[in-house]
Amino acid sequence: MFISSAFAQTSAGGDMQSSLMSMLPLVLMFVVLYFVMIRPQMKRQKEHRTMIDALAKGDEVATSGGVIGRVTRITDAYLSLEIANGVEVQVQRSAVVQVLPKGTIK
């Protein structure tokens, strides 16, 4: 009286189109993620790497810590910055975030 009859469901038989349609949102999310986040990040990393490789003695740079100075010596991993007359500090090459135009530091 209160219990309704239960009927067994028939199997779909491996409907290929419905399984592809269920995967479509996941694929679309990955594509959007690639073009919105991954690709621009890779482009920024490549630009930073080329900027670091192109550093030369006499360039005026800004570091990630906010220090602005003129490059006096360059090694493979480090460079020396002259931040004032007679004051030099050593920083990692990867800490350089920007090459400033000549004449920025007076």
C-alpha positions as CSV (number, residue, x, y, z in Angstrom):
1,M,0.0,0.0,0.0
2,F,2.7,2.6,1.0
3,I,5.5,0.8,-0.8
4,S,5.7,1.3,-4.5
5,S,6.9,-1.4,-6.9
6,A,10.6,-1.2,-7.7
7,F,11.6,-1.8,-11.3
8,A,15.2,-2.7,-12.4
9,Q,16.8,-0.2,-14.7
10,T,18.0,-1.5,-18.1
11,S,21.7,-1.0,-18.8
12,A,22.6,1.7,-21.3
13,G,24.9,-0.6,-23.2
14,G,28.0,1.8,-23.2
15,D,26.6,4.9,-24.8
16,M,29.7,6.5,-26.2
17,Q,28.2,9.9,-27.0
18,S,27.0,10.5,-23.4
19,S,30.4,9.6,-22.0
20,L,32.1,12.1,-24.3
21,M,29.6,14.8,-23.4
22,S,30.3,14.2,-19.7
23,M,34.0,14.7,-20.3
24,L,33.5,17.9,-22.3
25,P,33.2,20.4,-19.3
26,L,36.5,19.0,-17.9
27,V,38.3,19.4,-21.2
28,L,36.9,22.9,-21.6
29,M,38.0,23.9,-18.1
30,F,41.6,22.7,-18.8
31,V,41.7,24.6,-22.1
32,V,40.5,27.8,-20.4
33,L,43.0,27.3,-17.6
34,Y,45.8,26.9,-20.1
35,F,45.1,30.1,-22.0
36,V,44.3,32.2,-19.0
37,M,46.9,31.1,-16.4
38,I,49.6,28.7,-17.7
39,R,50.5,30.3,-21.1
40,P,50.9,33.9,-19.8
41,Q,53.0,32.7,-16.9
42,M,55.3,30.8,-19.2
43,K,55.6,33.9,-21.4
44,R,56.6,36.0,-18.4
45,Q,59.2,33.5,-17.2
46,K,60.7,33.4,-20.7
47,E,60.9,37.3,-20.8
48,H,62.5,37.4,-17.3
49,R,65.1,34.7,-18.3
50,T,66.1,36.7,-21.5
51,M,66.3,39.9,-19.4
52,I,68.6,38.2,-16.8
53,D,70.8,36.7,-19.5
54,A,71.1,40.1,-21.2
55,L,72.4,42.0,-18.1
56,A,75.7,43.8,-18.6
57,K,78.1,45.9,-16.6
58,G,76.8,49.4,-16.2
59,D,73.0,48.5,-16.4
60,E,70.8,50.2,-13.9
61,V,68.4,47.7,-12.3
62,A,65.7,47.3,-9.6
63,T,65.6,44.1,-7.5
64,S,62.7,42.3,-6.0
65,G,63.6,43.8,-2.6
66,G,63.3,47.4,-3.9
67,V,67.0,48.1,-4.1
68,I,68.0,50.2,-7.1
69,G,71.6,50.2,-8.3
70,R,74.2,50.0,-11.1
71,V,75.7,46.6,-12.0
72,T,79.4,46.6,-11.4
73,R,80.3,42.8,-11.6
74,I,78.5,39.8,-13.0
75,T,79.1,36.1,-12.2
76,D,77.0,33.1,-13.1
77,A,74.7,33.3,-10.1
78,Y,75.4,36.7,-8.5
79,L,75.9,40.3,-9.5
80,S,77.3,43.3,-7.6
81,L,75.2,46.4,-7.4
82,E,76.6,49.8,-6.6
83,I,73.8,51.4,-4.6
84,A,75.7,54.5,-3.5
85,N,79.3,55.8,-4.1
86,G,81.6,53.2,-2.8
87,V,78.7,51.0,-1.5
88,E,78.3,47.6,-3.2
89,V,75.9,44.7,-2.4
90,Q,75.8,41.3,-3.9
91,V,72.4,39.9,-5.1
92,Q,71.3,36.9,-7.0
93,R,70.7,37.4,-10.7
94,S,67.1,36.1,-10.3
95,A,66.3,38.9,-7.9
96,V,66.5,41.5,-10.7
97,V,63.0,42.4,-11.7
98,Q,63.5,45.3,-14.0
99,V,66.2,47.0,-16.1
100,L,65.9,50.7,-15.7
101,P,66.6,53.3,-18.4
102,K,70.1,54.8,-18.4
103,G,70.4,57.9,-16.3
104,T,67.7,56.9,-13.8
105,I,70.2,56.8,-10.9
106,K,71.8,60.2,-10.4
